[in-house]
Amino acid sequence: MTQYNHFEGMNNLEINETHTITMRDKLIIAQALVLGIQALEEVPAPYTEVSNIMDMKELLHGPFSEFAHVARMMVLETNKIYSEMGETE
């Protein structure tokens, strides 16, 4: 069974005729997706927004895949720094 990817063809995202999404924009969006997925996965059932999480993961693995790993590492390292700061206080 093939899965329909409704984000296919979105690698050249354009906001309008005057602004194309830059590499920095994609990194920021990828980071926001990582943080959003992380936060939504912590919501207890039955309030978990499963379809939103799935769509966000598909976006992260689709049009923003080139920055997904970097964004995850940024979030992990930031969490690690905050954790270490909390332990020293």
N, C-alpha and C positions, 0 to 999 in steps of 0.2 A: 504494500500500500504506500503510495507516495504522499508525502505531506505537502500541502499547499503553503508556499511561502509568500504571504501577502506583502512582504517588504522587499521582494526581489526587484532589482533594478534601481534601488535607492542609493547606490554607491556614489553617484554624482548629485548629491542633494543640493537643491537651490531654494533659498528663501524667497527670492524674487529676482528680477532681471539684473539688479545692481549688486546683489550680495550672494556669493556662493559660500557655502559652509567651508571654513578653513580647517587645516589640520588641528589647530588649537581648539576651534569650536568642537570638532569631533572628540578630542580628548576630554574636554569639559563635559560633554554630553555623555560619553562613556563612563566617566567618573560618577556623574549623577545617576546613571542607570545602575551602576554597581551599588551605590549607596541606597537607592530606592528599592532595589531587589532585596538587599540586606534588611532594610527596615520593614518592608511588607512581609517578608518571610517570618518576622518575629510576631506578627499579629496572630492572636490565637483563633482557632476555629470556633465558631462558624463564620468569623468576620474576615478570614483570610481572602484576599482578592486574587484568587488563583489565576484567572484569565489575564489580569494585569501583569502579574509576575511572569507568566508565560510569554506575553507579548514583549515585555521589557527584555527578557532573556533572548528572544528572537531578534530584537533590535540590536542587542549587544553582540550577538553572534553573526549578524547580517551586516548592515551598513556601517556599524561602528566596531567591527571585529578587529581591525588593524590596531585599535587602541585598547581593546578589552583587557589584555594581559597587563599592560602598563597601568591602566586605571585600577585594576584589582591590587596590584603591588602598591600603588600609592595609598589606597585605602588601608591595606594591611599594615603598612609602615606607619601611617598616621595613627591607627588604633594602637599599635605597639608603643609608639612614643607617648601617647596619652596614658596608656596603662603603666608605663614606667614612671611617668611623672606623678601619677597617683600613688605609687608605691613608696616614693621618696618623701612625700609630704607627711 
